[in-house]
Amino acid sequence: MGEWKEFKISDIADVIGGGTPKTTLPEYWNGNIPWLSVVDFNTGRKYVSNTEKTITNLGLEKSSTKLLQKNDIIISARGTVGALAMLDKPMTFNQSCYGLRAKENVSINDYLFYLLKNTVKQLQQVSYGAVFDTITRNTFDETDILLPPLEEQKAIAEVLSSLDYKIDLLHRQNKTLEALAQTLFRQWFIEEATDEWETCKLSDIAVMQNGFSFSSKHYIPYEKEHLEVLKMGHIERGGGLKLNPKKDFVPREEKLEKWILNKNDIVMAMTDMKDNVVILGVPAIIDKSDKYVLNQRVARIYLKSDEKLLNNYLLYVQLKDPDFIALLQSKANSGVQVNLSTQSIKDSEIIIPPMGIQKTIGKDITDLYLKKENNDVQIKTLENMRDTLLPKLMSGEVRVKL
């Protein structure tokens, strides 16, 4: 490793600051330029594709932010310090982030991404504590790294990128599988439904349970036997479990047994912010038994039996339907927060297709979700492989043959 050399991060990368247009005038917003904040890329995935907000060319001109290019890197600098991703197209970004671009003939962006991923803990340690932990430009000046020659950087990045490519491919397949399931549901359970089809209240066919009232004093450092507290932050905006939620853990206790979740339980957010309703009434389906314990203001839902609906997937696909979620949200109580009552969820109408359709089209929907679950297992295996290799490749413990 004699050819590896010590540098500061700022020696090998240009650090670019973000910003926000100084006005809320409509001509500055909703344009064609994606504008990133940490919520857009705190997913654990390598690439970021979509943003909640966009700005216009005028908005870019009137802001201190800069336009990053495809394959540049974005890293969060405040609060959730160290979340990062690569851009799959030009984007701009807010002041809570930095953009990084590898300096020519010194490093490459792909390697820089993995280097930053491997030094997140260092960055967090060097960050400055105020109201929020904060990365400043000085953080990049003060963080030491060990850099191999350019050709070895390319080889290391190629190994890790191949794993991330496979992970991303499986994620995209999952998105397609869920879209197909939703399409089948809408065609056969809604468009092709007849007046003779039965409907009933959710409470007639399913059990609904509220979560345990945890507080921060209950949380302890992670150990293998501990339970992960499933909170509203675990639920993705469009439905499903979030890939990289903030995690808190509690010890196993007898009093918590009734709130430990089972695989294929459905969970639903019951509270959201009035000015930004994004997960209220949105469901997710649990991927593993004996892993999570349910927090307050999250509902647990599961079928009483298979007499009316064959399985929880056929219930989940209904609860995940955008029209169902919109109707449920319309019943919420409003205040600083918007809240769904237990009763309003229980009173929601569920479609009961004829058993013949459940055993044919319903089986197709179920098979799509089972395929997604199989993909999820592969994703976790590949992520573990990548995360095991990452520090070994970055330290030189494992070398790539050139």
N, C-alpha and C positions, 0 to 999 in steps of 0.2 A: 504493500500500500504506500510505498515511498512516493508515488506520483500524486497521491491525494494531498490537497493543500487546505489550510484553514482560511476561512473568509468570514465576514459578516454577511448577513442576508442582503443588506443594502449594497454590498460590493458586486453582487451577481444579478441584482434585479432593480429595475426602476420602480419606485413606489409612487403611486398616483392617488391623489385625494379626491373624494367625492363631494357632492353638494346637492342642494335642493333649490329649485326656483323660489325667489323671495316673495312670491305673490301667489294667491290662489286664483288669479284671473283665468278663465276658461281657455283663453288662447295659448296658455302655457302648458296645458295638460291634455291628456287623451289624444296624443299624436301618434306618430309611427316609430318613436324611439323607445325601446324597452328601458324602464327605470327600476333598478334593483334595490331591494332592501333585504335584510337578513331572512325574513320569512320566505323569500323566494328560493333560497339556496341552502337552507339549513336542513338538508334531507339526507346527507351521507352519500349522495350520488356524485359522480365525478362532474357531470355536465349540468348546467342550468339552461333551460330552454325558454321558460315562460316567466313573465312578471305580472304582478297585480296591477301595476300602474305603468303608464307611458307618458312621455312628454313630447312636445312639438320641437321643431328646430329653434323656435323663438325661446321656448323654455330652456333648451340647452344653452343658448346664447346668453340668457339672463341668469344662469347658474354658474357656480364655481366648479361644477362637476366637469369631468372630461368623458369623451366617448372611448370606451375600451373596444378592442378589436377581438375578433374570433380567436379563441384559444388563450386569451389573456385570463388572468386569475383574479377572482374576487374573494376577499377575506373580511369577515366581520371584525370590527375593531372596538365595539362597545357592548356591554351587557353579555351577550352570548359570544364571548371572545373565541375566535379561532375557527368558526364555521367557514368552510371554503368550497369553491367550485371553479370549474373552467367554463368559459362562455362558448356556446355553440354558434353565436352570431354577435355582431356589434351591439353593445348595450352601454348605458350609463348607470349611475348609482348614487346613493345618498351619502351623507357625511358620516354615517356610522360604519362605513366600510372603507377599505383601500383596494385599489387595483394594483396588481403586480405584473410586470412583464420582464422576462429574462433578458439580460444584456447580451447583445449579439457576440458570438464567438467566445462567450464565457459559460453560458448555460442555455438550456432550452426550456420552454414553458412546461412541457410534459414532466420533465424531471423536477422543475421548480415546484410544481403542484404536489408531487409526492414528498419532496423535501419539506415543504410547509406542513403537509399532513403529518409527517413524522416529528415535527418540532412544535406541534400545537401546545404541548405541556410546557415547553420552554417559553413560548410566547406568553402563555398565561402567567407564568412565574415572573416574567419581566414586565408584565402589564402593570399599569398604575392604578391603584385602588382609590376611587373617590366614591361618589354615589353608585357608579358602576365601574367594574374593572374596564380598563381602557388600554388598547394598543395605540401608541403614538408612533411618529416617524422614528423617534429615538429607539423604540423597541427593535426595529429592524437594524439600527446601527449597533445595538448592543448584543444581538443574538449571534453566537458563534455557530458555524456549521463547518463540516468537513466535505470538501468537494472533489470528486474524482475527475479525471480528464473527460473532455467532451464526448468522445466515442463511448466511454463506459457509461456516462450519463444516458446516452441514447439507448444503450442496450438495457440498462436497468428500467428505464421508462417504458421500453417496449414490452418487457415481461409483465410489469404491473398494469400497463394499459390493456394488454390482452385479456387479463382477468376482469378489469372494469368494463371492457367491451362486452364480454359475455354476460356480466351482471346487468348492464344496460339493456342488452337484447332481451333478457328474460323479463325485465320490468316493462319493456314495450309490449312484449307478448301478453303480459298480465293485463295491461290496459286494454288491449284488443279483446281478450277473453271476457273481461267485465263488460265491455261495450256490446259484445255479441249476446251475453246473457241478458242485458237490459233490453236489447232489440227483440229477442225472442219473447221476453216477458210482455213487452208492450204490444207486440203483434198478437200473441195468443191469449194473454190474460186480460187485455183491455180492448183492442180493436176487434178481435174475433169473439169476445165474450157475448153471451146472450142474456136476455132478461131472466132466463130460468136458472142462471148460475147463482149459487148461494153467496151471500156476504154475511159477515158477522163482526161483532166487536172483537178487538184484539184480546180483550180480557176473557172472551169465551174460549179461546183456543191456546192462549199463552199465559205463562207466569211472568209477572213484572215485579222487579225488586229494586229498591233504592240502595245506594251505597253507604258505607260506613263513614262517619265524620272524622276523617284524619286531620291533623294539623302538623305544622312543621316540626313540632317537638317529638312527634312519633317517628320521624325519619332517622335512619341510621346508615352508616357506611355499608356499601354492598358486600355481602358474603354469599357464597353459592346457595345456601339453603334459604335465603331471605325471599320475601315476596315483593314483586314490583307493584306499586300502587297505580292502578289504571285510572287516569284522570281524563278530563275533557281534552287536554292537550295531546292525548294519544290518538284522537280521532282526526282523520284527514278531512279537508274541506269538502271534497267530493264524495266522501264515504270511504270506509276502510281504515285500517290501522296506519298511523303515521310511521314512516320509516325510521325517523331519528328523534323521538320525543324526549323531552326532559324527563329523566328517570329519578324517582325516589323509591326507597326501599324500607320495609318494616320487617321485624322478626315474626316468625310464625307463632301464633298464639291460639289457644283453643277458642277464644271469643271471636276470632276472625273467620272461623271455618265456614260459616254460612255465606260469606262474601267472596270466597275463593272461586274464581271463574273456571269454567270448563271449556274445552275446545268446542267451537261452533256456537257458544253463547253469543247473543247479539247484545251490543252495548250502544247506548244512545245518549248524546249530550242533551241536558235539560236546561242549561243556562248559557247565555251569550251576552255580549255587549250591545246595547241598544243601537249605537251608531255604526256598528260593524258586525251585523249578524251573518256569520259564515258557517257555524257548526251546529246551531240550534236544531234539534230534531234529526241530525245526521247520524246514521248508524255505522257501526263497524262489526266485523265478525271475528271472534277470538281464535287465534291460531294455535294455541297450546294449552292443555289443561295444567292446573296446579302451578301456574307461573304468575298470575296476576291476582290482586285483591281489589275489589271495587271501591272507588271513592264516592263521596257524596255528590249529588247533582249529576250523576251518571246512572242511567237506568240499565238494568240487566233484563233481557227478554229471552225466553226460550219456550218452545212448544210443550204443552202438557202431555200430548200424545201424538201419534201419527194417524189418528183417525180422520182428521179433517185435512191437514197438510202433511205430506210425506216426510218432510225434513225441514230444518231451520233455514236451508238455502232458499227454499221456496217462500219462506217468510221474509228473509233478508232482502231478496230481490224486489219485493214489494215496498219494504220500508226504505229502500235506497232510491226508489223512483223519485225524480225531481218534483213531480206533481204532488206526490204524497207528502214529501218534506215541506213543500210550500203551503199545503193545506194545514199541516200540523203547526207550522210557524205562525199561521194566521190566528191560531187559537192561543198564542202565548200572552201572558200578562206582561205589560210594559212598565218600565221604570228606568232607572239608571242601567239596570240589567233587565233582559227579557227572560222570562222563565216559563217553562212548560210544566203544567201540573201533572201529577201522576194520573189523575182521572182523565185528562184530555188525551193522554197517550192510550190509556186503556179503552177509551171510547172510540178510537179510530177504527174505521171500517177496513176489513181485510177481505180480499176476494178468495173464494174457495172454488177453484176450477173442478170440473168433473174428474173423478179418479183416473179415468182413461187418459185424459190429457196430462194429468200429473205424471202418469207412468210413461208417457212418450215425450212430450215437449218438456215436461218438468224434469225428466231424466237428462235430457240434453242440457238444460240449464245447470243441473247439479254437476254433470260431467265437466262443464266449463269451469266451475268453481273448484272442483277437485284437481283439474289440470293446473289451475292457478296455485293451489296449495303445494302441488309438487314442484312448481317453479320456485315458490318461496323457499322451500327446503334447499334447492340447488343454489339459490341466491345466498343464503346464509352460509353454505359450505364454501362457496367461492369467496365471500367476504372474509371468512375466517382464514382462508388460505392467503389472500392478499394481505390481511392485517398481520399475519404471522411472518410473511416474507418481508414486509415493508421495513421494519427496523433492522433486520439482518442485512438486507441489501444496502440500506443507507449507511450502515456502520462499516461495511466491508467484511462482515462476518461470513456472508455468502457472496461469492463473486460470480459474475456472469461471464461466460466464455466469449471472447471477442472473435 
